[in-house]
Amino acid sequence: MAGKKKESRSEKYGRELLVGQAEALFGVKPETAAGALHDRHGAEFTLDEARSFVSQFMKRKVM
């Protein structure tokens, strides 16, 4: 069972899918997720990667 859970965490998802499900996955508006993923290389991300990018984006200081 642990193997299946680990596999699902390493599964990659497209940017559009992650942005479309931003509120359910990350608790942010789709526009926020789009901004967080905008300058990231690659078109697909794991959920952990995307969560990390959104978290970093939300913690940035506004100048």
C-alpha positions as CSV (number, residue, x, y, z in Angstrom):
1,M,0.0,0.0,0.0
2,A,2.8,2.4,0.8
3,G,4.2,1.9,-2.7
4,K,1.0,3.2,-4.3
5,K,0.9,6.3,-2.1
6,K,4.4,7.1,-3.0
7,E,3.7,6.6,-6.7
8,S,0.7,9.0,-6.7
9,R,2.8,11.7,-5.0
10,S,5.4,11.5,-7.8
11,E,2.7,11.7,-10.5
12,K,3.0,14.9,-12.6
13,Y,0.0,17.1,-13.6
14,G,-0.3,19.8,-16.2
15,R,-0.1,23.4,-15.3
16,E,-3.7,24.0,-16.6
17,L,-5.1,21.2,-14.4
18,L,-3.3,22.5,-11.3
19,V,-4.5,26.0,-11.9
20,G,-8.1,24.9,-12.6
21,Q,-8.2,23.0,-9.3
22,A,-6.2,25.5,-7.2
23,E,-8.9,26.2,-4.6
24,A,-9.3,22.5,-3.8
25,L,-5.6,21.6,-3.9
26,F,-3.9,24.7,-2.5
27,G,-6.6,26.9,-1.0
28,V,-5.9,29.8,-3.3
29,K,-7.6,31.4,-6.3
30,P,-6.7,30.1,-9.8
31,E,-5.1,33.4,-10.6
32,T,-2.7,33.0,-7.6
33,A,-1.7,29.5,-8.7
34,A,-1.1,30.7,-12.3
35,G,1.2,33.4,-10.9
36,A,3.1,30.9,-8.8
37,L,3.6,28.5,-11.7
38,H,4.2,31.2,-14.3
39,D,8.0,31.4,-14.4
40,R,8.6,27.7,-13.5
41,H,10.4,25.5,-16.1
42,G,8.4,22.6,-17.3
43,A,4.8,22.1,-18.1
44,E,4.1,19.4,-15.5
45,F,4.6,19.3,-11.8
46,T,4.1,16.9,-8.9
47,L,1.6,18.1,-6.2
48,D,4.4,18.6,-3.7
49,E,6.3,20.8,-6.2
50,A,3.2,22.9,-7.0
51,R,2.4,23.3,-3.3
52,S,5.9,24.4,-2.7
53,F,5.8,27.0,-5.5
54,V,2.4,28.3,-4.3
55,S,3.7,28.6,-0.8
56,Q,6.8,30.5,-1.8
57,F,4.7,32.8,-4.0
58,M,2.4,33.6,-1.1
59,K,5.3,34.4,1.2
60,R,7.0,36.8,-1.2
61,K,7.3,40.4,0.0
62,V,5.4,43.0,-2.0
63,M,7.5,46.0,-2.9
